[in-house]
Amino acid sequence: YRFEVGGDVALTCGAGLFAQYSANIYNMVLAFKEHETWTITWENVASGICWSLYQVSSVVGCPDPNTLRVVSVAFAQDINQSKTIAIWRGHNGIYVSDGRTPLYVSKQIENVFDPYKTPHINTAVPTSGFVDHHRAEYHWEWASGSNTTYDKEYVLDLRRWKWFEIDRASGKYIQCGVNVSDILGNNYTYG
Protein backbone atom coordinates (compact mmCIF):
# COMPACT_ATOMS: atom_id res chain seq x y z
CA TYR A 1 0.00 0.00 0.00
CA ARG A 2 1.09 3.54 -0.63
CA PHE A 3 -0.20 6.60 1.20
CA GLU A 4 0.30 10.30 0.77
CA VAL A 5 0.29 11.66 4.30
CA GLY A 6 -0.87 15.27 4.22
CA GLY A 7 1.11 17.87 2.26
CA ASP A 8 4.73 18.02 1.10
CA VAL A 9 6.28 18.18 4.59
CA ALA A 10 8.35 15.04 5.28
CA LEU A 11 7.53 12.49 7.95
CA THR A 12 9.88 12.53 10.95
CA CYS A 13 9.10 9.11 12.48
CA GLY A 14 6.45 6.49 13.16
CA ALA A 15 5.47 3.71 15.55
CA GLY A 16 3.23 0.66 15.36
CA LEU A 17 0.44 0.25 17.92
CA PHE A 18 -2.20 -2.31 18.80
CA ALA A 19 -5.50 -0.96 20.09
CA GLN A 20 -8.87 -2.27 21.17
CA TYR A 21 -11.82 0.11 21.37
CA SER A 22 -14.95 -1.69 22.62
CA ALA A 23 -15.19 -4.90 20.56
CA ASN A 24 -13.05 -3.58 17.70
CA ILE A 25 -9.37 -4.51 17.40
CA TYR A 26 -6.95 -2.43 15.32
CA ASN A 27 -3.36 -2.53 14.17
CA MET A 28 -2.18 0.97 13.38
CA VAL A 29 0.82 3.10 12.66
CA LEU A 30 1.21 6.54 14.20
CA ALA A 31 3.02 8.64 11.60
CA PHE A 32 4.51 11.98 12.60
CA LYS A 33 5.53 15.20 10.94
CA GLU A 34 7.03 18.08 12.92
CA HIS A 35 3.61 19.60 13.63
CA GLU A 36 1.17 16.82 12.72
CA THR A 37 0.15 13.36 13.91
CA TRP A 38 -1.50 10.84 11.60
CA THR A 39 -2.76 7.30 12.05
CA ILE A 40 -2.78 4.61 9.40
CA THR A 41 -5.22 1.96 10.58
CA TRP A 42 -5.60 -1.63 9.40
CA GLU A 43 -9.03 -3.20 9.61
CA ASN A 44 -10.32 -6.55 8.42
CA VAL A 45 -13.70 -5.77 6.84
CA ALA A 46 -16.14 -7.97 4.91
CA SER A 47 -14.58 -6.98 1.58
CA GLY A 48 -11.03 -7.75 2.81
CA ILE A 49 -8.22 -5.73 4.37
CA CYS A 50 -8.77 -1.99 4.50
CA TRP A 51 -6.19 0.68 5.35
CA SER A 52 -7.49 4.08 6.45
CA LEU A 53 -5.57 7.32 6.94
CA TYR A 54 -6.69 9.86 9.58
CA GLN A 55 -5.15 13.09 10.80
CA VAL A 56 -5.11 12.83 14.60
CA SER A 57 -3.65 16.30 15.23
CA SER A 58 -2.85 19.25 13.00
CA VAL A 59 -0.70 20.98 15.65
CA VAL A 60 1.08 18.29 17.70
CA GLY A 61 3.84 16.40 15.94
CA CYS A 62 7.21 14.83 16.72
CA PRO A 63 10.16 17.04 15.77
CA ASP A 64 12.49 14.82 17.80
CA PRO A 65 12.34 11.19 16.54
CA ASN A 66 14.82 9.90 19.15
CA THR A 67 12.18 10.52 21.83
CA LEU A 68 9.46 8.31 20.30
CA ARG A 69 8.92 5.06 22.21
CA VAL A 70 6.11 2.51 22.51
CA VAL A 71 5.16 1.01 25.89
CA SER A 72 2.27 -0.86 27.52
CA VAL A 73 0.69 0.86 30.51
CA ALA A 74 -2.20 0.15 32.88
CA PHE A 75 -4.23 3.14 34.01
CA ALA A 76 -5.36 3.05 37.66
CA GLN A 77 -3.84 -0.47 37.95
CA ASP A 78 -6.88 -1.83 36.08
CA ILE A 79 -6.24 -4.58 33.49
CA ASN A 80 -9.34 -3.39 31.64
CA GLN A 81 -7.66 0.00 31.28
CA SER A 82 -4.34 -1.27 29.91
CA LYS A 83 -3.15 0.26 26.63
CA THR A 84 -0.23 0.27 24.26
CA ILE A 85 0.81 3.90 23.89
CA ALA A 86 3.36 5.96 22.05
CA ILE A 87 5.22 8.60 24.05
CA TRP A 88 7.31 11.41 22.50
CA ARG A 89 8.44 15.03 22.73
CA GLY A 90 6.45 17.60 20.80
CA HIS A 91 7.50 21.24 20.42
CA ASN A 92 5.94 22.31 23.71
CA GLY A 93 5.96 19.17 25.84
CA ILE A 94 5.76 15.41 26.18
CA TYR A 95 2.73 13.64 24.70
CA VAL A 96 1.18 10.17 24.70
CA SER A 97 -1.32 8.58 22.35
CA ASP A 98 -2.97 5.21 21.93
CA GLY A 99 -3.97 6.15 18.38
CA ARG A 100 -6.32 8.90 19.44
CA THR A 101 -5.73 12.62 20.04
CA PRO A 102 -2.31 13.24 21.69
CA LEU A 103 -2.50 13.80 25.43
CA TYR A 104 -0.16 16.38 27.01
CA VAL A 105 1.53 14.72 30.02
CA SER A 106 4.21 17.26 30.95
CA LYS A 107 2.25 19.85 32.95
CA GLN A 108 4.56 19.23 35.95
CA ILE A 109 7.65 20.13 33.91
CA GLU A 110 6.19 22.67 31.48
CA ASN A 111 8.67 25.37 32.58
CA VAL A 112 11.53 23.59 30.76
CA PHE A 113 9.81 24.38 27.45
CA ASP A 114 9.71 28.12 28.25
CA PRO A 115 12.92 29.83 27.02
CA TYR A 116 12.51 32.53 29.70
CA LYS A 117 12.57 30.05 32.61
CA THR A 118 15.54 28.23 34.18
CA PRO A 119 16.34 25.50 33.40
CA HIS A 120 14.99 25.39 29.86
CA ILE A 121 15.59 23.11 26.91
CA ASN A 122 18.23 24.02 24.33
CA THR A 123 16.06 23.66 21.21
CA ALA A 124 19.15 23.56 18.97
CA VAL A 125 20.10 20.15 20.43
CA PRO A 126 17.87 17.13 19.70
CA THR A 127 16.68 15.30 22.82
CA SER A 128 16.44 11.58 23.49
CA GLY A 129 14.17 9.20 25.35
CA PHE A 130 14.03 5.58 26.40
CA VAL A 131 11.74 3.35 28.44
CA ASP A 132 12.83 1.34 31.45
CA HIS A 133 10.24 -1.46 31.14
CA HIS A 134 11.21 -3.05 34.46
CA ARG A 135 10.41 0.15 36.38
CA ALA A 136 7.69 1.39 33.98
CA GLU A 137 9.47 4.72 33.43
CA TYR A 138 10.03 6.98 30.45
CA HIS A 139 13.42 8.71 30.67
CA TRP A 140 13.86 11.96 28.74
CA GLU A 141 17.41 13.34 28.35
CA TRP A 142 18.00 16.90 27.22
CA ALA A 143 20.54 19.71 27.10
CA SER A 144 19.67 22.80 29.15
CA GLY A 145 20.45 26.44 28.40
CA SER A 146 23.47 26.65 26.08
CA ASN A 147 24.77 23.13 26.81
CA THR A 148 25.34 20.90 23.78
CA THR A 149 25.35 17.56 25.63
CA TYR A 150 22.61 16.17 27.84
CA ASP A 151 22.85 17.48 31.37
CA LYS A 152 19.25 16.85 32.44
CA GLU A 153 17.27 13.63 32.83
CA TYR A 154 13.59 13.82 33.64
CA VAL A 155 11.60 10.66 34.25
CA LEU A 156 7.87 10.02 33.90
CA ASP A 157 6.70 7.25 36.23
CA LEU A 158 4.17 5.45 34.03
CA ARG A 159 2.41 3.88 37.03
CA ARG A 160 1.81 7.09 38.99
CA TRP A 161 2.00 9.56 36.04
CA LYS A 162 4.39 11.80 37.99
CA TRP A 163 7.66 13.37 36.85
CA PHE A 164 10.92 13.40 38.79
CA GLU A 165 14.50 14.40 37.99
CA ILE A 166 17.56 12.18 38.17
CA ASP A 167 20.82 14.01 38.83
CA ARG A 168 23.71 11.70 37.99
CA ALA A 169 26.29 14.44 38.69
CA SER A 170 28.57 16.21 36.26
CA GLY A 171 30.35 13.91 33.83
CA LYS A 172 27.97 11.00 34.46
CA TYR A 173 24.93 12.15 32.49
CA ILE A 174 23.29 9.55 30.28
CA GLN A 175 23.57 10.46 26.59
CA CYS A 176 21.39 7.60 25.32
CA GLY A 177 19.47 4.62 26.68
CA VAL A 178 18.74 1.26 25.07
CA ASN A 179 16.77 -1.85 25.90
CA VAL A 180 18.27 -5.30 25.39
CA SER A 181 17.02 -8.83 26.06
CA ASP A 182 18.95 -11.94 26.95
CA ILE A 183 18.28 -15.36 25.40
CA LEU A 184 15.66 -16.06 28.08
CA GLY A 185 13.72 -12.90 27.22
CA ASN A 186 14.71 -10.92 30.31
CA ASN A 187 14.71 -7.20 29.56
CA TYR A 188 17.54 -4.87 30.64
CA THR A 189 18.02 -1.13 30.21
CA TYR A 190 21.49 0.36 29.62
CA GLY A 191 22.48 4.02 29.49
C-alpha positions as CSV (number, residue, x, y, z in Angstrom):
1,Y,0.0,0.0,0.0
2,R,1.1,3.5,-0.6
3,F,-0.2,6.6,1.2
4,E,0.3,10.3,0.8
5,V,0.3,11.7,4.3
6,G,-0.9,15.3,4.2
7,G,1.1,17.9,2.3
8,D,4.7,18.0,1.1
9,V,6.3,18.2,4.6
10,A,8.3,15.0,5.3
11,L,7.5,12.5,8.0
12,T,9.9,12.5,11.0
13,C,9.1,9.1,12.5
14,G,6.5,6.5,13.2
15,A,5.5,3.7,15.5
16,G,3.2,0.7,15.4
17,L,0.4,0.2,17.9
18,F,-2.2,-2.3,18.8
19,A,-5.5,-1.0,20.1
20,Q,-8.9,-2.3,21.2
21,Y,-11.8,0.1,21.4
22,S,-14.9,-1.7,22.6
23,A,-15.2,-4.9,20.6
24,N,-13.0,-3.6,17.7
25,I,-9.4,-4.5,17.4
26,Y,-6.9,-2.4,15.3
27,N,-3.4,-2.5,14.2
28,M,-2.2,1.0,13.4
29,V,0.8,3.1,12.7
30,L,1.2,6.5,14.2
31,A,3.0,8.6,11.6
32,F,4.5,12.0,12.6
33,K,5.5,15.2,10.9
34,E,7.0,18.1,12.9
35,H,3.6,19.6,13.6
36,E,1.2,16.8,12.7
37,T,0.1,13.4,13.9
38,W,-1.5,10.8,11.6
39,T,-2.8,7.3,12.0
40,I,-2.8,4.6,9.4
41,T,-5.2,2.0,10.6
42,W,-5.6,-1.6,9.4
43,E,-9.0,-3.2,9.6
44,N,-10.3,-6.5,8.4
45,V,-13.7,-5.8,6.8
46,A,-16.1,-8.0,4.9
47,S,-14.6,-7.0,1.6
48,G,-11.0,-7.7,2.8
49,I,-8.2,-5.7,4.4
50,C,-8.8,-2.0,4.5
51,W,-6.2,0.7,5.4
52,S,-7.5,4.1,6.5
53,L,-5.6,7.3,6.9
54,Y,-6.7,9.9,9.6
55,Q,-5.1,13.1,10.8
56,V,-5.1,12.8,14.6
57,S,-3.7,16.3,15.2
58,S,-2.9,19.3,13.0
59,V,-0.7,21.0,15.7
60,V,1.1,18.3,17.7
61,G,3.8,16.4,15.9
62,C,7.2,14.8,16.7
63,P,10.2,17.0,15.8
64,D,12.5,14.8,17.8
65,P,12.3,11.2,16.5
66,N,14.8,9.9,19.2
67,T,12.2,10.5,21.8
68,L,9.5,8.3,20.3
69,R,8.9,5.1,22.2
70,V,6.1,2.5,22.5
71,V,5.2,1.0,25.9
72,S,2.3,-0.9,27.5
73,V,0.7,0.9,30.5
74,A,-2.2,0.2,32.9
75,F,-4.2,3.1,34.0
76,A,-5.4,3.0,37.7
77,Q,-3.8,-0.5,38.0
78,D,-6.9,-1.8,36.1
79,I,-6.2,-4.6,33.5
80,N,-9.3,-3.4,31.6
81,Q,-7.7,0.0,31.3
82,S,-4.3,-1.3,29.9
83,K,-3.1,0.3,26.6
84,T,-0.2,0.3,24.3
85,I,0.8,3.9,23.9
86,A,3.4,6.0,22.0
87,I,5.2,8.6,24.0
88,W,7.3,11.4,22.5
89,R,8.4,15.0,22.7
90,G,6.5,17.6,20.8
91,H,7.5,21.2,20.4
92,N,5.9,22.3,23.7
93,G,6.0,19.2,25.8
94,I,5.8,15.4,26.2
95,Y,2.7,13.6,24.7
96,V,1.2,10.2,24.7
97,S,-1.3,8.6,22.4
98,D,-3.0,5.2,21.9
99,G,-4.0,6.2,18.4
100,R,-6.3,8.9,19.4
101,T,-5.7,12.6,20.0
102,P,-2.3,13.2,21.7
103,L,-2.5,13.8,25.4
104,Y,-0.2,16.4,27.0
105,V,1.5,14.7,30.0
106,S,4.2,17.3,31.0
107,K,2.2,19.8,32.9
108,Q,4.6,19.2,36.0
109,I,7.6,20.1,33.9
110,E,6.2,22.7,31.5
111,N,8.7,25.4,32.6
112,V,11.5,23.6,30.8
113,F,9.8,24.4,27.4
114,D,9.7,28.1,28.2
115,P,12.9,29.8,27.0
116,Y,12.5,32.5,29.7
117,K,12.6,30.0,32.6
118,T,15.5,28.2,34.2
119,P,16.3,25.5,33.4
120,H,15.0,25.4,29.9
121,I,15.6,23.1,26.9
122,N,18.2,24.0,24.3
123,T,16.1,23.7,21.2
124,A,19.2,23.6,19.0
125,V,20.1,20.2,20.4
126,P,17.9,17.1,19.7
127,T,16.7,15.3,22.8
128,S,16.4,11.6,23.5
129,G,14.2,9.2,25.3
130,F,14.0,5.6,26.4
131,V,11.7,3.4,28.4
132,D,12.8,1.3,31.5
133,H,10.2,-1.5,31.1
134,H,11.2,-3.0,34.5
135,R,10.4,0.1,36.4
136,A,7.7,1.4,34.0
137,E,9.5,4.7,33.4
138,Y,10.0,7.0,30.5
139,H,13.4,8.7,30.7
140,W,13.9,12.0,28.7
141,E,17.4,13.3,28.4
142,W,18.0,16.9,27.2
143,A,20.5,19.7,27.1
144,S,19.7,22.8,29.1
145,G,20.4,26.4,28.4
146,S,23.5,26.7,26.1
147,N,24.8,23.1,26.8
148,T,25.3,20.9,23.8
149,T,25.3,17.6,25.6
150,Y,22.6,16.2,27.8
151,D,22.9,17.5,31.4
152,K,19.3,16.9,32.4
153,E,17.3,13.6,32.8
154,Y,13.6,13.8,33.6
155,V,11.6,10.7,34.2
156,L,7.9,10.0,33.9
157,D,6.7,7.2,36.2
158,L,4.2,5.4,34.0
159,R,2.4,3.9,37.0
160,R,1.8,7.1,39.0
161,W,2.0,9.6,36.0
162,K,4.4,11.8,38.0
163,W,7.7,13.4,36.9
164,F,10.9,13.4,38.8
165,E,14.5,14.4,38.0
166,I,17.6,12.2,38.2
167,D,20.8,14.0,38.8
168,R,23.7,11.7,38.0
169,A,26.3,14.4,38.7
170,S,28.6,16.2,36.3
171,G,30.4,13.9,33.8
172,K,28.0,11.0,34.5
173,Y,24.9,12.2,32.5
174,I,23.3,9.6,30.3
175,Q,23.6,10.5,26.6
176,C,21.4,7.6,25.3
177,G,19.5,4.6,26.7
178,V,18.7,1.3,25.1
179,N,16.8,-1.9,25.9
180,V,18.3,-5.3,25.4
181,S,17.0,-8.8,26.1
182,D,18.9,-11.9,27.0
183,I,18.3,-15.4,25.4
184,L,15.7,-16.1,28.1
185,G,13.7,-12.9,27.2
186,N,14.7,-10.9,30.3
187,N,14.7,-7.2,29.6
188,Y,17.5,-4.9,30.6
189,T,18.0,-1.1,30.2
190,Y,21.5,0.4,29.6
191,G,22.5,4.0,29.5
